């Protein structure tokens, strides 16, 4: 739920549009705080041009006020606590109570003014990633503006020249501040509501962290060995599902502020990449995909028609990005008898359990773990353990959902005869195909492949 605070009391409004850049005598707009980590309903437009608002996965959109034709927003950079999933919280830096910060929505051609108040222990700035604006509003500390010192408020104001999907993040002690979670998304809607309309429009930003089990702070100098891969600073099973009405035209916008690329994969459908942070992809240049690679520091959006009902996995296709609290130095014991190993380990740690000789699947088993951490693979579906984590959720496509209904519809009710099933078969050796003759050498004979190591 929202709670509201105000840093300066009420004051005089702008006398007119001529005061576009004269903000010193103005009252600050309120800076709403979001305390809930669940997906909030879309923020419907109440003034200005009409648009179909986005839904931020496990997030929200920042309210604004109108001031003589200018949309005014207020971001507060501050330390925050973010729950990655039930059982694990992180001490991060973010905006308006959360990391990532709220999504900023406006319309192509709008004039916007964004107040940024710094409540961090060090200076900061905000860079409006991908946006075309005056150099002095670009937010690169020391280059295009002074750094925003702790306790100070700066103002950014510019006109929105292009519609599309963009990001915001610091360009001030960038490695530390982004590693601490300072980022957010910007959606600029087309002024023409008939331009590539969709029924449901989702957005989120990807970030990564290294947080040792039992601790709360990310290691900000890490470059490669991250153990928490997040969508909007949430991991499965803490990432909400994406409820979609059967037949809806759907758009999903994804920003990447991690240190590696992510092949984002949707089951059960094909889609087309429709937009990047550089602009809209012409429809004649689009092609069908089921996996979309999102490079570092980039935005990708895809569009599709939700014409196949069901519960469809939606995830990064790098397997270690769909796990939580990973151990990078674990020994591979697949195929190793654990009888002798368990005996040896038991002498040193009587309560330890040796696992992994048949794989990493743990099913319903619960293992002791430090405080404030998560199992590597977790989550439960209607048929048992899902055994995923990290960048994974479910797109739930249902007939009969309300147009603006984003509640979890529960497990999919499969029509009879449409679920894979077990059969009883005799335990016999399957037939093997003989290896073909590789050449015409005299005396060459086919070789039976039975028993060969592949």
Buried (B, 14 or more C-beta within 10 A) or exposed (E): EBEEEEBEEEEEEBEEEEBBEEBEEBBBBBBBBBEEBEBBEBBEBEEBBEBBBBBBBBBBBBBBBEBBEBBBBBBBBBBBBBBBBEBBBBBBBBBBBBBBBBBBBBBBBBBBBBBBBBBBEBBBBBBBBBBEBEEEBBBBBEEBBEBBEBEBBBBBBBBBEBBBBBBBBBBBBBEBBBBBBBBBBBBBBBBEEEEBEBBBBBBBBBBBBBBBBEBBEBBBEBEEEBBBBBBBBBBBBBBBBBBBBBEBBBBBBBBBBBBBBBEBBBBBBEBBBBBBBEEBBEEEEBEEBBEBBBEEBBBBBBBBBBEEBBBBBBBBBBEBBBBBBBEEEEEEBEEBEBEEBBEEBEEEEEEEEBBBBEEBEBEEEEEEBEEBBBBBBBBEBEEEBBBBBBBBBBBBBBEEBEEEEBEEBEEBEEEEEEEEEEEEEEEEEEEEEEEEEEEEEEEEEEEEEEEEEE
